[in-house]
Amino acid sequence: MLLAVAFGLAIGLAVGTLGGGGSVLAVPVLVYILGQPVEEATTMSLVVVASGAIAGAAGHARAGRVCWRHAWSFTAAAIPGIALGTLAGEAVSGTLLVGAFGVIMLGAAHATWRKVEEQSAASDWQPGGVCPPLRLPRDLVAGLLVGFVTGMFGVGGGFLIVPTLAIALAFTMRTAVGTSLAIITATSLLGLAAHLLAGRGIDAELTAAMSLACVAGALVGAGLATRLPQRALGHGFALLVVAVATYLVLSAAFLGGPPGT
């Protein structure tokens, strides 16, 4: 249980500071360290990440860093994607699921690193931020794809949402983080509902401990987001994603996949 609390705090810090990364940590921690089956772990991850996202989004919203029109359109498009992703997740093995997740994470890490490099000289991390014009077709396509990933892999999608908002939709990094947390809250809750309707179960005590710790970490992270060097944070986040993704891919390819598969 102490491990669950410690990792919950770390997940919350990632979510509150960077607008994502919680699910990148939560699924591997639940499967490889806390011994949860993949199916239950993906569902528990949604509870933990949603808890942290709610706490983090509140802090960013108070500072005016959430673009609500984009968040609502993105979320609406994610609903059918979540349903399709949940069905797809039921149809493949745990080993394939974890390996594919790792490959997607590597791509997201590369995109995040490049965007941080492009914006570091422009000082985009300023208090508040201006929301870009609503580009509905782009928002809808991006929301559909992220929803599919949310349903299939049991993730909030922040490690994909932040690069998508920053690169495809021309957000500054700060507004991308705040808006990502609002989207993660909605998509995680929708994904959780889909998983429960599909008959997935959870370890209630373990999930509650991680979720409460994640909320505490996210509140601290949202405050740190305005103080820490954002270029270093962005690079650190990308490297963390690469490290976890590499382990997942190697596990799926050479170590037989996650326990119980």
Short mmCIF file of the C-alpha atoms (twelve columns), coordinates in Angstrom:
data_MODEL
# 
_entry.id   MODEL 
# 
loop_
_atom_site.group_PDB 
_atom_site.id 
_atom_site.type_symbol 
_atom_site.label_atom_id 
_atom_site.label_alt_id 
_atom_site.label_comp_id 
_atom_site.label_asym_id 
_atom_site.label_seq_id 
_atom_site.Cartn_x 
_atom_site.Cartn_y 
_atom_site.Cartn_z 
_atom_site.pdbx_PDB_model_num 
ATOM 1   C CA . MET A 1   0.000   0.000   0.000   1 
ATOM 2   C CA . LEU A 2   2.894   2.375   0.713   1 
ATOM 3   C CA . LEU A 3   4.160   1.759   -2.810  1 
ATOM 4   C CA . ALA A 4   0.723   2.608   -4.179  1 
ATOM 5   C CA . VAL A 5   0.730   5.920   -2.293  1 
ATOM 6   C CA . ALA A 6   4.268   6.792   -3.396  1 
ATOM 7   C CA . PHE A 7   3.559   6.085   -7.043  1 
ATOM 8   C CA . GLY A 8   0.205   7.862   -6.786  1 
ATOM 9   C CA . LEU A 9   2.030   11.016  -5.690  1 
ATOM 10  C CA . ALA A 10  4.488   10.710  -8.594  1 
ATOM 11  C CA . ILE A 11  1.649   10.203  -11.070 1 
ATOM 12  C CA . GLY A 12  -0.164  13.249  -9.695  1 
ATOM 13  C CA . LEU A 13  2.946   15.419  -10.011 1 
ATOM 14  C CA . ALA A 14  3.301   14.410  -13.671 1 
ATOM 15  C CA . VAL A 15  -0.360  15.092  -14.385 1 
ATOM 16  C CA . GLY A 16  -0.535  18.463  -12.628 1 
ATOM 17  C CA . THR A 17  2.762   19.793  -13.968 1 
ATOM 18  C CA . LEU A 18  2.775   18.497  -17.538 1 
ATOM 19  C CA . GLY A 19  -0.887  17.865  -18.374 1 
ATOM 20  C CA . GLY A 20  -0.260  14.173  -18.920 1 
ATOM 21  C CA . GLY A 21  2.006   11.291  -18.142 1 
ATOM 22  C CA . GLY A 22  -0.164  9.799   -15.424 1 
ATOM 23  C CA . SER A 23  -1.304  6.815   -17.420 1 
ATOM 24  C CA . VAL A 24  2.223   6.322   -18.768 1 
ATOM 25  C CA . LEU A 25  3.216   5.535   -15.195 1 
ATOM 26  C CA . ALA A 26  -0.013  4.093   -13.823 1 
ATOM 27  C CA . VAL A 27  -0.476  1.093   -16.126 1 
ATOM 28  C CA . PRO A 28  3.118   -0.236  -15.836 1 
ATOM 29  C CA . VAL A 29  3.151   0.380   -12.059 1 
ATOM 30  C CA . LEU A 30  -0.128  -1.446  -11.544 1 
ATOM 31  C CA . VAL A 31  0.911   -4.388  -13.731 1 
ATOM 32  C CA . TYR A 32  4.631   -4.841  -13.038 1 
ATOM 33  C CA . ILE A 33  5.042   -3.514  -9.489  1 
ATOM 34  C CA . LEU A 34  1.638   -3.972  -7.828  1 
ATOM 35  C CA . GLY A 35  0.838   -7.240  -9.614  1 
ATOM 36  C CA . GLN A 36  -2.535  -6.361  -11.139 1 
ATOM 37  C CA . PRO A 37  -3.788  -8.166  -14.290 1 
ATOM 38  C CA . VAL A 38  -3.657  -6.014  -17.430 1 
ATOM 39  C CA . GLU A 39  -7.452  -5.748  -17.813 1 
ATOM 40  C CA . GLU A 40  -7.965  -4.602  -14.207 1 
ATOM 41  C CA . ALA A 41  -4.908  -2.350  -14.351 1 
ATOM 42  C CA . THR A 42  -6.205  -0.390  -17.347 1 
ATOM 43  C CA . THR A 43  -9.504  0.221   -15.541 1 
ATOM 44  C CA . MET A 44  -7.833  1.205   -12.265 1 
ATOM 45  C CA . SER A 45  -5.551  3.525   -14.196 1 
ATOM 46  C CA . LEU A 46  -8.557  5.459   -15.467 1 
ATOM 47  C CA . VAL A 47  -9.783  6.047   -11.904 1 
ATOM 48  C CA . VAL A 48  -6.362  7.224   -10.710 1 
ATOM 49  C CA . VAL A 49  -5.712  9.483   -13.689 1 
ATOM 50  C CA . ALA A 50  -9.218  11.009  -13.618 1 
ATOM 51  C CA . SER A 51  -8.773  11.886  -9.936  1 
ATOM 52  C CA . GLY A 52  -5.481  13.648  -10.575 1 
ATOM 53  C CA . ALA A 53  -6.765  15.378  -13.718 1 
ATOM 54  C CA . ILE A 54  -9.743  16.867  -11.881 1 
ATOM 55  C CA . ALA A 55  -7.471  18.329  -9.212  1 
ATOM 56  C CA . GLY A 56  -4.920  19.625  -11.724 1 
ATOM 57  C CA . ALA A 57  -7.512  21.068  -14.110 1 
ATOM 58  C CA . ALA A 58  -9.079  23.110  -11.322 1 
ATOM 59  C CA . GLY A 59  -5.815  24.920  -10.668 1 
ATOM 60  C CA . HIS A 60  -5.122  25.605  -14.346 1 
ATOM 61  C CA . ALA A 61  -8.726  26.736  -14.963 1 
ATOM 62  C CA . ARG A 62  -8.475  29.323  -12.179 1 
ATOM 63  C CA . ALA A 63  -5.396  30.720  -13.950 1 
ATOM 64  C CA . GLY A 64  -7.226  30.921  -17.311 1 
ATOM 65  C CA . ARG A 65  -5.226  28.176  -18.995 1 
ATOM 66  C CA . VAL A 66  -8.137  26.015  -20.210 1 
ATOM 67  C CA . CYS A 67  -9.630  26.537  -23.689 1 
ATOM 68  C CA . TRP A 68  -13.119 25.253  -22.988 1 
ATOM 69  C CA . ARG A 69  -14.528 25.258  -26.558 1 
ATOM 70  C CA . HIS A 70  -11.691 23.058  -27.740 1 
ATOM 71  C CA . ALA A 71  -12.041 20.843  -24.681 1 
ATOM 72  C CA . TRP A 72  -15.761 20.212  -25.276 1 
ATOM 73  C CA . SER A 73  -15.444 19.511  -29.016 1 
ATOM 74  C CA . PHE A 74  -12.419 17.276  -28.448 1 
ATOM 75  C CA . THR A 75  -14.264 15.315  -25.752 1 
ATOM 76  C CA . ALA A 76  -17.455 14.915  -27.798 1 
ATOM 77  C CA . ALA A 77  -15.449 13.408  -30.656 1 
ATOM 78  C CA . ALA A 78  -13.663 11.084  -28.233 1 
ATOM 79  C CA . ILE A 79  -16.872 9.270   -27.176 1 
ATOM 80  C CA . PRO A 80  -17.207 6.967   -30.233 1 
ATOM 81  C CA . GLY A 81  -13.439 6.465   -30.209 1 
ATOM 82  C CA . ILE A 82  -13.588 5.249   -26.594 1 
ATOM 83  C CA . ALA A 83  -16.300 2.730   -27.462 1 
ATOM 84  C CA . LEU A 84  -14.327 1.386   -30.429 1 
ATOM 85  C CA . GLY A 85  -11.079 1.304   -28.472 1 
ATOM 86  C CA . THR A 86  -12.649 -0.653  -25.611 1 
ATOM 87  C CA . LEU A 87  -13.915 -3.279  -28.048 1 
ATOM 88  C CA . ALA A 88  -10.507 -3.451  -29.723 1 
ATOM 89  C CA . GLY A 89  -8.805  -3.887  -26.354 1 
ATOM 90  C CA . GLU A 90  -11.013 -6.903  -25.606 1 
ATOM 91  C CA . ALA A 91  -10.033 -8.540  -28.890 1 
ATOM 92  C CA . VAL A 92  -6.245  -8.612  -28.479 1 
ATOM 93  C CA . SER A 93  -3.868  -10.262 -26.001 1 
ATOM 94  C CA . GLY A 94  -2.335  -8.472  -23.038 1 
ATOM 95  C CA . THR A 95  1.146   -8.863  -24.517 1 
ATOM 96  C CA . LEU A 96  0.156   -7.249  -27.808 1 
ATOM 97  C CA . LEU A 97  -1.698  -4.507  -25.931 1 
ATOM 98  C CA . VAL A 98  1.356   -3.606  -23.844 1 
ATOM 99  C CA . GLY A 99  3.738   -3.767  -26.823 1 
ATOM 100 C CA . ALA A 100 1.537   -1.524  -28.982 1 
ATOM 101 C CA . PHE A 101 1.166   0.895   -26.086 1 
ATOM 102 C CA . GLY A 102 4.956   1.153   -25.842 1 
ATOM 103 C CA . VAL A 103 5.356   1.909   -29.558 1 
ATOM 104 C CA . ILE A 104 2.746   4.698   -29.404 1 
ATOM 105 C CA . MET A 105 4.478   6.163   -26.357 1 
ATOM 106 C CA . LEU A 106 7.788   6.377   -28.240 1 
ATOM 107 C CA . GLY A 107 6.144   8.369   -31.016 1 
ATOM 108 C CA . ALA A 108 4.513   10.705  -28.508 1 
ATOM 109 C CA . ALA A 109 7.824   11.268  -26.705 1 
ATOM 110 C CA . HIS A 110 9.536   12.222  -29.974 1 
ATOM 111 C CA . ALA A 111 6.785   14.701  -30.858 1 
ATOM 112 C CA . THR A 112 6.859   16.251  -27.387 1 
ATOM 113 C CA . TRP A 113 10.637  16.722  -27.466 1 
ATOM 114 C CA . ARG A 114 10.510  18.425  -30.857 1 
ATOM 115 C CA . LYS A 115 7.720   20.778  -29.804 1 
ATOM 116 C CA . VAL A 116 9.531   21.795  -26.632 1 
ATOM 117 C CA . GLU A 117 12.632  22.606  -28.689 1 
ATOM 118 C CA . GLU A 118 10.603  24.674  -31.165 1 
ATOM 119 C CA . GLN A 119 8.848   26.725  -28.496 1 
ATOM 120 C CA . SER A 120 11.623  27.106  -25.934 1 
ATOM 121 C CA . ALA A 121 12.990  30.258  -27.562 1 
ATOM 122 C CA . ALA A 122 9.525   31.770  -27.958 1 
ATOM 123 C CA . SER A 123 8.787   31.848  -24.199 1 
ATOM 124 C CA . ASP A 124 5.339   30.361  -24.678 1 
ATOM 125 C CA . TRP A 125 5.071   29.380  -21.012 1 
ATOM 126 C CA . GLN A 126 3.526   32.615  -19.756 1 
ATOM 127 C CA . PRO A 127 0.746   33.004  -17.171 1 
ATOM 128 C CA . GLY A 128 -2.610  32.400  -18.799 1 
ATOM 129 C CA . GLY A 129 -2.554  32.105  -22.551 1 
ATOM 130 C CA . VAL A 130 -4.552  32.925  -25.650 1 
ATOM 131 C CA . CYS A 131 -6.758  30.181  -27.057 1 
ATOM 132 C CA . PRO A 132 -6.318  29.559  -30.790 1 
ATOM 133 C CA . PRO A 133 -9.347  29.733  -33.106 1 
ATOM 134 C CA . LEU A 134 -11.575 26.666  -33.027 1 
ATOM 135 C CA . ARG A 135 -10.721 24.395  -35.966 1 
ATOM 136 C CA . LEU A 136 -13.613 21.985  -35.633 1 
ATOM 137 C CA . PRO A 137 -12.532 19.305  -38.178 1 
ATOM 138 C CA . ARG A 138 -9.077  19.054  -36.602 1 
ATOM 139 C CA . ASP A 139 -10.511 18.967  -33.073 1 
ATOM 140 C CA . LEU A 140 -12.965 16.227  -34.015 1 
ATOM 141 C CA . VAL A 141 -10.378 14.013  -35.747 1 
ATOM 142 C CA . ALA A 142 -7.890  14.451  -32.917 1 
ATOM 143 C CA . GLY A 143 -10.570 13.714  -30.325 1 
ATOM 144 C CA . LEU A 144 -11.667 10.546  -32.119 1 
ATOM 145 C CA . LEU A 145 -8.119  9.173   -32.279 1 
ATOM 146 C CA . VAL A 146 -7.298  10.004  -28.660 1 
ATOM 147 C CA . GLY A 147 -10.617 8.483   -27.566 1 
ATOM 148 C CA . PHE A 148 -9.692  5.236   -29.309 1 
ATOM 149 C CA . VAL A 149 -6.369  5.124   -27.461 1 
ATOM 150 C CA . THR A 150 -8.138  5.899   -24.167 1 
ATOM 151 C CA . GLY A 151 -10.567 3.021   -24.583 1 
ATOM 152 C CA . MET A 152 -8.038  0.509   -25.879 1 
ATOM 153 C CA . PHE A 153 -5.161  1.122   -23.485 1 
ATOM 154 C CA . GLY A 154 -6.967  2.431   -20.404 1 
ATOM 155 C CA . VAL A 155 -5.134  5.770   -20.417 1 
ATOM 156 C CA . GLY A 156 -6.244  9.353   -19.977 1 
ATOM 157 C CA . GLY A 157 -4.432  10.242  -23.192 1 
ATOM 158 C CA . GLY A 158 -2.459  13.254  -21.914 1 
ATOM 159 C CA . PHE A 159 0.812   12.008  -23.388 1 
ATOM 160 C CA . LEU A 160 -0.929  12.255  -26.776 1 
ATOM 161 C CA . ILE A 161 -3.270  15.201  -26.105 1 
ATOM 162 C CA . VAL A 162 -0.559  17.731  -25.187 1 
ATOM 163 C CA . PRO A 163 1.507   17.158  -28.377 1 
ATOM 164 C CA . THR A 164 -1.702  17.090  -30.440 1 
ATOM 165 C CA . LEU A 165 -2.921  20.432  -29.073 1 
ATOM 166 C CA . ALA A 166 0.510   22.043  -29.360 1 
ATOM 167 C CA . ILE A 167 1.406   20.754  -32.818 1 
ATOM 168 C CA . ALA A 168 -1.842  20.176  -34.730 1 
ATOM 169 C CA . LEU A 169 -3.993  22.867  -33.105 1 
ATOM 170 C CA . ALA A 170 -1.356  25.598  -32.509 1 
ATOM 171 C CA . PHE A 171 -1.722  25.875  -28.730 1 
ATOM 172 C CA . THR A 172 1.015   27.340  -26.583 1 
ATOM 173 C CA . MET A 173 2.471   24.742  -24.254 1 
ATOM 174 C CA . ARG A 174 0.810   26.264  -21.183 1 
ATOM 175 C CA . THR A 175 -2.705  26.306  -22.611 1 
ATOM 176 C CA . ALA A 176 -2.092  22.825  -24.021 1 
ATOM 177 C CA . VAL A 177 -1.391  21.544  -20.498 1 
ATOM 178 C CA . GLY A 178 -4.440  23.182  -18.936 1 
ATOM 179 C CA . THR A 179 -6.808  22.138  -21.726 1 
ATOM 180 C CA . SER A 180 -5.343  18.626  -21.742 1 
ATOM 181 C CA . LEU A 181 -6.283  18.170  -18.085 1 
ATOM 182 C CA . ALA A 182 -9.898  19.179  -18.761 1 
ATOM 183 C CA . ILE A 183 -10.049 16.702  -21.657 1 
ATOM 184 C CA . ILE A 184 -8.356  13.946  -19.636 1 
ATOM 185 C CA . THR A 185 -10.956 14.332  -16.888 1 
ATOM 186 C CA . ALA A 186 -13.802 13.771  -19.321 1 
ATOM 187 C CA . THR A 187 -12.206 11.033  -21.424 1 
ATOM 188 C CA . SER A 188 -10.990 9.122   -18.375 1 
ATOM 189 C CA . LEU A 189 -14.459 9.135   -16.822 1 
ATOM 190 C CA . LEU A 190 -16.022 8.065   -20.116 1 
ATOM 191 C CA . GLY A 191 -13.408 5.366   -20.558 1 
ATOM 192 C CA . LEU A 192 -14.025 4.160   -17.006 1 
ATOM 193 C CA . ALA A 193 -17.757 3.892   -17.666 1 
ATOM 194 C CA . ALA A 194 -17.075 1.865   -20.824 1 
ATOM 195 C CA . HIS A 195 -14.738 -0.487  -18.973 1 
ATOM 196 C CA . LEU A 196 -17.211 -1.045  -16.137 1 
ATOM 197 C CA . LEU A 197 -20.013 -1.718  -18.598 1 
ATOM 198 C CA . ALA A 198 -17.710 -4.278  -20.236 1 
ATOM 199 C CA . GLY A 199 -17.476 -6.096  -16.898 1 
ATOM 200 C CA . ARG A 200 -13.981 -5.005  -15.830 1 
ATOM 201 C CA . GLY A 201 -13.233 -5.172  -12.091 1 
ATOM 202 C CA . ILE A 202 -10.853 -3.231  -9.818  1 
ATOM 203 C CA . ASP A 203 -9.083  -3.571  -6.483  1 
ATOM 204 C CA . ALA A 204 -11.064 -0.883  -4.633  1 
ATOM 205 C CA . GLU A 205 -8.654  -0.389  -1.705  1 
ATOM 206 C CA . LEU A 206 -5.559  -0.099  -3.882  1 
ATOM 207 C CA . THR A 207 -7.321  2.185   -6.346  1 
ATOM 208 C CA . ALA A 208 -8.545  4.498   -3.573  1 
ATOM 209 C CA . ALA A 209 -5.061  4.813   -2.053  1 
ATOM 210 C CA . MET A 210 -3.436  5.655   -5.386  1 
ATOM 211 C CA . SER A 211 -6.212  8.066   -6.339  1 
ATOM 212 C CA . LEU A 212 -6.022  10.096  -3.133  1 
ATOM 213 C CA . ALA A 213 -2.239  10.327  -3.436  1 
ATOM 214 C CA . CYS A 214 -2.593  11.316  -7.089  1 
ATOM 215 C CA . VAL A 215 -4.929  14.180  -6.164  1 
ATOM 216 C CA . ALA A 216 -2.370  15.488  -3.665  1 
ATOM 217 C CA . GLY A 217 0.425   15.236  -6.217  1 
ATOM 218 C CA . ALA A 218 -1.626  16.952  -8.921  1 
ATOM 219 C CA . LEU A 219 -2.397  19.922  -6.662  1 
ATOM 220 C CA . VAL A 220 1.311   20.365  -5.970  1 
ATOM 221 C CA . GLY A 221 2.165   19.872  -9.658  1 
ATOM 222 C CA . ALA A 222 -0.279  22.530  -10.848 1 
ATOM 223 C CA . GLY A 223 1.447   25.020  -8.570  1 
ATOM 224 C CA . LEU A 224 4.915   23.965  -9.686  1 
ATOM 225 C CA . ALA A 225 3.958   24.369  -13.358 1 
ATOM 226 C CA . THR A 226 4.348   28.146  -13.098 1 
ATOM 227 C CA . ARG A 227 7.731   28.023  -11.343 1 
ATOM 228 C CA . LEU A 228 9.901   25.269  -12.807 1 
ATOM 229 C CA . PRO A 229 11.866  25.612  -16.097 1 
ATOM 230 C CA . GLN A 230 9.401   24.302  -18.669 1 
ATOM 231 C CA . ARG A 231 12.006  23.303  -21.242 1 
ATOM 232 C CA . ALA A 232 13.641  21.006  -18.700 1 
ATOM 233 C CA . LEU A 233 10.253  19.641  -17.637 1 
ATOM 234 C CA . GLY A 234 9.271   18.904  -21.214 1 
ATOM 235 C CA . HIS A 235 12.524  17.090  -21.891 1 
ATOM 236 C CA . GLY A 236 12.249  15.175  -18.637 1 
ATOM 237 C CA . PHE A 237 8.716   14.094  -19.472 1 
ATOM 238 C CA . ALA A 238 9.773   12.881  -22.919 1 
ATOM 239 C CA . LEU A 239 12.684  10.912  -21.459 1 
ATOM 240 C CA . LEU A 240 10.411  9.314   -18.862 1 
ATOM 241 C CA . VAL A 241 8.020   8.203   -21.586 1 
ATOM 242 C CA . VAL A 242 10.911  6.759   -23.618 1 
ATOM 243 C CA . ALA A 243 12.240  4.807   -20.630 1 
ATOM 244 C CA . VAL A 244 8.877   3.243   -19.768 1 
ATOM 245 C CA . ALA A 245 8.012   2.597   -23.419 1 
ATOM 246 C CA . THR A 246 11.322  0.865   -24.070 1 
ATOM 247 C CA . TYR A 247 10.779  -1.448  -21.124 1 
ATOM 248 C CA . LEU A 248 7.238   -2.296  -22.255 1 
ATOM 249 C CA . VAL A 249 8.328   -3.065  -25.814 1 
ATOM 250 C CA . LEU A 250 11.221  -5.260  -24.640 1 
ATOM 251 C CA . SER A 251 8.923   -7.012  -22.187 1 
ATOM 252 C CA . ALA A 252 6.361   -7.782  -24.877 1 
ATOM 253 C CA . ALA A 253 8.972   -8.844  -27.425 1 
ATOM 254 C CA . PHE A 254 11.418  -10.874 -25.310 1 
ATOM 255 C CA . LEU A 255 10.070  -11.440 -21.770 1 
ATOM 256 C CA . GLY A 256 6.662   -12.887 -22.501 1 
ATOM 257 C CA . GLY A 257 4.674   -9.766  -21.762 1 
ATOM 258 C CA . PRO A 258 3.062   -8.693  -18.494 1 
ATOM 259 C CA . PRO A 259 2.434   -11.132 -15.633 1 
ATOM 260 C CA . GLY A 260 -0.559  -13.389 -16.108 1 
ATOM 261 C CA . THR A 261 -0.595  -13.283 -19.919 1 
# 
